[in-house]
Amino acid sequence: MVAARVLGSRDLLPLVSAYQRGTPQEILELRALLDAIDLAGLHALLLAADETYSANCFAAFAAFHKRVSPASLLRVAFTRSRAAAVYYALVHGNLCVVRGMRTSSRAAISNSQWIIAATFGHFHVIEYLHRHDWANYDQRAMKAAAMRGNLAMVVYLEDLGYWSPHVLRWACTAGQLHVAEFANDRETTRSLGAGTINDVVR
């Protein structure tokens, strides 16, 4: 059964071909930079809503980011480093890589893609996830946007149907006034009802 799964893998032929041709030294060095990144540590900061998360992500991927060409990440040589490549793409908003690699990345990373994309404000990635992965939406994406004061992302997620009744609390906890005002207005509007609001306006 294991052999059948391996032989049936869509990655098998490209991996064999890449092995036969050999991998350029530059790609090997880039892959080594990816493999050295502590994804578990970054993931722990993300789930803890640590305020240093964004800065730590940029710092962790800095050396790799300076040297890599976004298009080169789709090379088969990076298949072994898929989880780190997807994480990098989510941090920097590289939708081509997210789309091309996400389906076979590690579950822990895949389940947090909404949160990472929302944290870094990548609307195009959120739109893609909404179209193709709505069932795996995690409300921590809305929490990340609210606690970082990204009102535009909060509104966008609401428009897509991912509102959470906890937004006001999250915004207040993080001192995000504009998000708190939006959440309060939204809840007040829903409580009053359209008819009552129209009466008030008149």
N, C-alpha and C positions, 0 to 999 in steps of 0.2 A: 504493500500500500504506500509506504513512504517513497519507494523508488518510483512508483507510478506518478506520485505528486511532483517529485523532482523533475522527472522526465517530461511531465506535462506542463511545467512552468513556462509562462510566456517569456521569462527572463533568461531561460537556459541557453537558447541559441545565441543571443547577443553576447552573453557572458563568455561562451566558448569562443566565439569569433574574436572578441576583444583579447582573450587570453592568447589566442594564436598570433594575433598581430603584435601583441605587446602593448603596454600602456606607457604613454609618454611620461618622462620624468616630471614635467610640470604638473600633470594631472595627479601623479602619485603624491607629490608634495601637497597639493591642494586637498586631496583626500585625507592625508595625514593630519592636516589642520582641522578638518571637519571631525575626524575620529577622536581628536584630543579634547573636543568640547564636552563639558560635563552637562549633558542634556538632563540628567536626573536632577541635578542641582537647580538648573533653570526652571524645570517643571515644578519643583517644590516651591520655589519663589512665586511662580504663577498661581498655583493653587492656594497659597497663603495670602494672595493679594498683596504681596510685599511691594512697598513703594519704590524699591530699588530694582524691581524686575526689569523694566525697560532698559535702564542704564546697563545692567548686567548683561542683558542680551546683546546690546550693541558692542559692549566691550569683548564679550566672548567671541563674536563673529568678526571683529574688526580686522584682524590679520587676513582672514579668508576673504572678506569683502573687498579689501584693497587689491587683491590679486585676481579674483575670479571674474570671468565674463559670464553674465547671466545665462547666455545661450549654452555655454559649455556644461552647465549643470545638467542638461538633458542627455549628456553623453552616457553611454552604458557603463563607463568606468566608475560612475558615481552610484551605481545601483547598490553596491555594498554599504554605502553611507547614506542610504535613502532617508532614514529618519532625521539625520542631522541636516541633510539637504532640504527636506521639506520644512523643517523648523526655520532654517535660514530664510527660505522663500517666504514663509509666513511673516517673519519679522520685517523683511524688506519689501513685501508686497509683490513678489514675483509670481504672478498668477500662472504663467506657463509651466513653471516647475511644480507648483501646487497641483495643477490639473494633471500634469504628466506623471507624477510620482505618488500622489496621496493615497491611491487605492491600496497599495501594499506596504504602507508605512506601519510602524508599530502602533498597536491599539491605543496606548497611553498618549501618544502624540496625536493620533487621528481624532480621539475624543475631545481634544482640547483645541482643535483648529479654529473653531468659532471664537474661543476666548482670546487666542493669540491675535487673530485678525482684527477683532474688535479693539483690543488693547492698543494696537499700533495704528488704528484708524484706517484700515484698508477696505474701503467701501466696495471696490470691485471684487475682492476676495469674498467678502460677505455675500455679495450678490450671487457669486458662483456657488457658494455653499448653500445658499437658500434654494437655488434652482436644483441642485443635485444631491444635497445631503441634509435636507430640512429635518428629517427624522432624528438626526443626531444633534440637533441644536441643544446647547447648554445655556441655561439662564445666567451662568457666570459671565457670559459674553456681555449681557446687558449690565451686569454688576460692574464689570471692568470699565465699560464706557461711562457709567454713571459716576463711579468713584474717581475717575480721572478727569471728570468735567467735560467730556466730549459730548456736548449737547447734540451736535449734528448726528453722531452715531446713535445716540439714544433715540432721537426722532426717527432715524432711518430704520432701526430695529423695530420700533413701534409700528411704523408704516408696513413693515413686512409681516406684522402679526405676532411679534415676540414680546409684547409688553409684560412687565412683572409688577405686581402690587408692592414690591419691596423697593422700587426705584427711589421713592421719596426718602426712605430710611437710609439707603445706601448713600444718597447724595448728601444728606444732612450729616451723616457720620464722617464723610470725607470733606465737609465744608464746601461743597460745590453748589453755590447759591443759584446759578442759572438753571442747573438741572433740577434742583429742588423746587424752584418756582414753576418750572414746566410740569413736573410731576404733580405738584399740588393743584395747579390749574386744571390738569387733565382729570384728576380724581374729583375735583369740585364740579367740573362740567358733567362728568358721568353721574354724579350724585343728584345734581339738579334736574337733569333731563333736558332734552331739546326744547320742549314746550315752555318750560319755566324760563330757560335762558332767553328765548324769543320775547317772552313777556317782559323780562327785565330790560332787554335792549329797547323795547318800545316805551 
